[in-house]
C-alpha cells in the first residue's frame, strides 16, 4: 500500500512541474509549483524516519511555502496594476525572480538547501538537485531582471565553490556543488535558452551516476571514504574520474556543457564573468580532488569480512555503464562529430 501511495505522489510531483512549465499564466505556474511541493513532502519522509528527515521536510515546506506566498502576492499585484503605468513593473519582476531563485536554491537565497539535503536519502537528494529545479528555472527564463541576475550568478558560483571547502558531509558537499552548477546554468540561460537546458541535462546525468554509487555503498560522510575497502580498485577509479567529470575537467563529459557556456560568453565578450566562473570552478575541482585523494592515498586496515562484495551486481552494472559514459562521453561525441 505504501509503495502505491509513493508512486501516486511521484506522478503528482512530475505533473506539478509539467503544469508549471506548460502554463500560459503566472497563476497556473504557481498552482503547478504548489502541487509539486505538496507531493514532494511525503516522498521526503519515506523509508527510515528520523529527526533529521523530519527537520529537512519542515525546512523545505516552510521555505517553499514562504516563496509561494510571495510569488502569489507578486502575481496578484501584477494583475491588479497591469494597465496602471504609475506602478513600477521592475519591482514586481524582481519580486517574482527572487521567489523563483529561492525555490531553486540559488544564492543569495541558498540558505535552506544544504540543510535540507543533509536530512534526505540519496535518491530524494537527487530529486531535489535535478527534477525540483526544472520548473523554477524554466519560469526564471521567462522573467529575467539582468541587474539582479548578474549578482545571483556571481554569488551562486562563489558560495558553491567556497561553501564546499570545509564540508565533511557528502550530501552537503553535493549541495554546494549543485549551487555552483546552478550559477553556470543561470549564466547559460542569460544568453541562450537551449544552452541551459543542455547544461541541465548533462549535469543531471553526471549527478545521477555519482549519487547512485554513493547510494549503493551507503556513503554519507567523508570519513567513510577512508574505509572504502569494500570497493575494488576499478570502482574506485570510476568514482575518482566521475568526480573530476562533475567538476568539469577535460577530457570528460562534464567539460562539454562548460565548454559550450565558455564559448558563448567569449562570443558575447563577457570576459569578467567568464574569468570569475573559471577561477571558481578550480576551487570546486579542489574539493573533488580532496575526496578522490582520500580514496587512494590514505592508509587503512582491510578486515577479512570486508572482502566480500556486499553490493547489488545489477545496480553496479548500471552505475558502471553510466560512469563509462560520463568519462568517455566527450571523446565519443567529438568522434561522432568528426565522422559526420
C-alpha positions in Angstrom: 0.0 0.0 0.0 2.9 2.4 0.9 4.5 1.7 -2.5 1.3 2.6 -4.3 1.0 5.9 -2.4 4.6 6.7 -3.1 4.0 6.1 -6.9 0.9 8.4 -6.8 2.9 11.1 -5.1 5.8 10.7 -7.6 3.3 11.0 -10.5 1.9 14.2 -8.9 5.4 15.5 -8.5 6.1 15.2 -12.2 2.6 16.5 -13.1 3.2 19.6 -10.9 6.4 20.5 -12.7 4.8 19.9 -16.1 1.8 22.1 -15.3 4.2 24.9 -14.3 6.2 24.6 -17.5 3.2 24.4 -19.8 1.0 27.0 -18.1 0.2 30.2 -20.1 -0.4 32.3 -17.0 1.5 33.0 -13.8 -1.4 31.7 -11.7 -1.3 28.4 -13.4 2.5 28.2 -12.9 2.0 29.0 -9.2 -0.6 26.2 -9.0 1.9 23.7 -10.6 4.6 24.7 -8.1 2.2 24.1 -5.2 1.2 20.6 -6.5 4.9 19.8 -6.9 5.7 21.0 -3.4 2.9 19.1 -1.6 3.7 15.9 -3.4 7.4 16.0 -2.6 6.9 16.4 1.2 5.5 12.8 1.7 8.3 11.4 -0.5 10.9 13.1 1.7 9.6 11.1 4.7 9.5 7.7 3.1 11.7 4.9 4.4 13.6 5.3 7.7 12.2 8.1 9.7 14.5 10.1 11.9 14.7 13.6 13.4 16.9 14.9 10.5 14.4 13.7 7.9 11.5 15.4 9.7 13.6 18.6 10.2 14.5 18.6 6.5 10.9 18.2 5.3 9.8 21.0 7.7 12.6 23.3 6.5 11.7 22.6 2.9 8.0 23.1 3.4 8.4 26.4 5.3 10.9 27.9 2.7 8.9 26.8 -0.3 5.5 27.9 1.2 7.1 31.3 2.0 8.4 31.6 -1.6 5.0 30.6 -2.9 3.1 33.1 -0.8 5.3 36.0 -2.0 5.1 34.7 -5.6 1.2 34.7 -5.3 1.3 38.3 -3.9 3.5 39.5 -6.8 1.2 37.8 -9.3 -1.9 39.5 -7.8 -0.1 42.8 -7.8 0.8 42.4 -11.4 -2.8 41.6 -12.3 -4.2 44.5 -10.3 -1.9 47.1 -11.7 -1.4 45.7 -15.2 -2.8 48.8 -17.0 -1.6 51.3 -14.5 1.6 53.0 -15.8 2.2 54.7 -12.5 3.2 51.4 -10.9 6.8 50.3 -11.5 6.8 46.8 -13.0 10.5 46.3 -12.3 9.8 45.8 -8.6 7.2 43.1 -9.4 9.6 41.4 -11.8 12.3 41.5 -9.2 9.9 40.0 -6.6 9.0 37.1 -8.9 12.6 36.5 -9.8 13.6 36.4 -6.1 11.0 33.9 -5.2 11.9 31.6 -8.1 15.6 31.8 -7.2 14.6 30.9 -3.6 12.7 27.9 -4.9 15.6 26.7 -7.0 18.1 27.2 -4.2 20.3 29.8 -5.9 22.4 32.3 -4.0 21.7 34.6 -2.1 18.6 32.5 -1.3 20.6 29.2 -0.8 20.5 29.1 3.0 17.9 26.2 3.2 19.4 24.0 0.5 22.4 22.3 2.3 20.4 21.8 5.5 17.6 20.1 3.7 19.9 17.9 1.7 21.6 16.7 4.9 18.5 15.0 6.2 17.4 13.3 2.9 18.2 9.9 1.5 20.4 9.9 -1.6 17.5 9.3 -4.0 15.5 12.2 -2.6 18.6 14.3 -2.7 19.0 13.5 -6.4 15.3 14.5 -7.0 15.9 17.8 -5.1 19.1 18.5 -7.1 17.6 17.8 -10.5 13.9 17.5 -11.1 12.8 20.1 -8.4 14.9 22.7 -10.3 13.2 22.3 -13.7 10.0 24.3 -13.0 11.6 27.3 -11.2 14.4 27.6 -13.8 12.0 27.4 -16.7 9.9 30.2 -15.1 13.1 32.3 -14.4 13.9 32.1 -18.1 10.6 33.9 -18.8 11.3 36.7 -16.3 14.9 37.9 -16.4 16.0 41.0 -14.5 19.5 41.4 -15.6 21.0 43.7 -12.9 19.9 41.3 -10.1 20.6 38.3 -12.3 24.3 39.1 -12.5 24.5 39.3 -8.7 22.8 35.9 -8.3 25.1 34.2 -10.8 28.3 35.5 -9.2 27.1 34.8 -5.6 26.0 31.3 -6.6 29.4 30.4 -8.1 31.3 32.0 -5.1 29.1 30.3 -2.4 29.0 27.0 -4.3 32.8 26.9 -4.6 33.8 28.2 -1.1 31.0 26.6 0.9 32.1 23.1 -0.1 35.7 23.5 1.1 35.3 22.6 4.8 32.4 20.1 4.5 32.7 16.6 5.9 29.2 15.5 4.8 29.0 14.2 1.2 25.4 15.4 0.9 26.3 19.0 1.9 29.3 18.8 -0.5 27.0 17.8 -3.3 24.5 20.6 -2.3 27.2 23.3 -2.6 28.3 21.7 -5.9 24.7 22.0 -7.1 24.7 25.7 -6.1 27.9 26.3 -8.1 26.5 24.5 -11.2 23.2 26.5 -10.8 25.3 29.6 -11.2 26.6 28.2 -14.6 23.0 27.3 -15.6 21.8 30.8 -14.9 24.8 32.2 -16.8 23.9 30.0 -19.8 20.2 31.0 -19.5 21.1 34.7 -19.7 22.3 34.2 -23.3 20.7 31.1 -24.8 17.6 29.1 -24.0 18.8 25.8 -25.4 22.2 26.1 -23.7 21.0 26.0 -20.2 18.7 23.0 -21.0 21.8 21.2 -22.4 23.8 22.0 -19.3 21.0 20.9 -17.0 20.5 17.5 -18.8 24.2 16.7 -18.7 24.5 17.9 -15.1 21.6 15.7 -14.1 23.2 12.7 -15.8 26.5 13.2 -14.0 24.9 13.8 -10.6 22.9 10.6 -11.1 25.9 8.5 -11.9 27.7 9.7 -8.7 24.8 9.6 -6.4 23.8 6.0 -7.5 27.3 4.9 -6.5 27.1 6.8 -3.1 23.7 5.2 -2.5 24.8 1.7 -3.5 27.7 1.8 -1.0 25.7 3.8 1.7 28.3 6.6 1.8 27.2 9.7 3.6 30.2 11.2 5.3 33.8 12.0 4.3 35.4 9.6 6.8 33.5 6.7 5.4 35.6 7.0 2.2 38.7 6.2 4.2 37.3 2.8 4.8 36.1 2.3 1.3 37.9 -1.1 1.1 34.8 -3.0 0.1 35.2 -1.4 -3.4 37.7 -2.9 -5.8 40.3 -0.7 -7.5 38.3 -0.3 -10.8 35.2 1.0 -8.9 37.4 3.5 -7.0 38.9 4.6 -10.3 35.5 5.1 -11.8 34.3 7.2 -8.9 37.5 9.3 -9.0 37.2 10.1 -12.7 33.4 10.7 -12.3 34.0 13.3 -9.7 36.5 15.0 -12.0 33.9 14.9 -14.8 31.4 16.6 -12.5 34.0 19.3 -11.8 34.3 20.0 -15.5 37.8 18.8 -16.2 38.6 17.9 -19.8 38.6 15.4 -21.5 35.5 14.1 -19.6 31.8 14.6 -20.4 31.4 17.2 -17.7 33.6 19.6 -19.6 31.2 19.7 -22.6 28.5 21.9 -21.0 31.1 24.3 -19.5 32.9 24.4 -22.9 29.7 25.5 -24.6 29.0 28.2 -22.0 32.6 29.4 -22.2 32.4 29.6 -26.0 29.1 31.5 -25.7 30.5 34.0 -23.2 33.6 34.6 -25.4 31.3 35.4 -28.4 29.4 37.9 -26.2 32.7 39.5 -24.9 31.6 38.8 -21.2 35.2 38.2 -20.1 34.8 39.3 -16.5 32.0 36.9 -15.8 34.0 34.1 -17.6 37.1 34.8 -15.5 35.2 34.5 -12.2 33.4 31.3 -13.4 36.6 29.5 -14.5 38.5 30.6 -11.3 35.8 29.3 -9.0 35.4 26.1 -11.0 39.1 25.3 -10.0 38.0 25.6 -6.3 35.3 23.1 -6.8 37.8 20.8 -8.6 40.0 21.1 -5.5 37.4 19.6 -3.1 36.6 16.8 -5.6 40.3 16.0 -5.7 40.4 16.1 -1.9 37.7 13.4 -1.9 39.5 11.3 -4.5 42.8 11.7 -2.7 41.3 10.2 0.5 40.1 7.2 -1.6 43.5 6.4 -2.9 46.3 7.8 -0.8 45.4 7.3 2.8 46.3 4.1 4.6 43.6 2.0 6.1 43.1 -1.5 7.5 41.2 -4.0 5.4 39.4 -6.6 7.5 38.8 -10.0 6.0 35.0 -9.7 6.4 35.0 -6.6 4.2 36.5 -8.5 1.3 33.1 -9.9 0.4 31.2 -7.9 -2.2 28.2 -6.5 -0.4 26.6 -4.7 -3.3 24.0 -5.5 -5.9 25.7 -6.6 -9.1 22.7 -5.4 -11.2 22.9 -1.9 -9.8 26.7 -1.9 -10.2 26.4 -2.8 -13.9 24.1 0.2 -14.5 26.3 2.5 -12.4 29.5 1.5 -14.2 27.8 1.9 -17.6 26.8 5.5 -16.6 30.3 6.2 -15.2 31.8 5.0 -18.5 29.6 7.4 -20.5 30.5 10.2 -18.1 34.2 9.5 -18.5 34.3 8.8 -22.3 31.3 10.8 -23.4 33.1 13.9 -24.7 35.5 11.7 -26.7 32.6 9.8 -28.3 30.7 13.0 -29.1 33.8 14.5 -30.7 34.4 11.3 -32.7 30.8 11.2 -34.0 31.0 15.0 -34.8 34.2 14.4 -36.8 32.7 11.4 -38.7 29.6 13.3 -39.6 
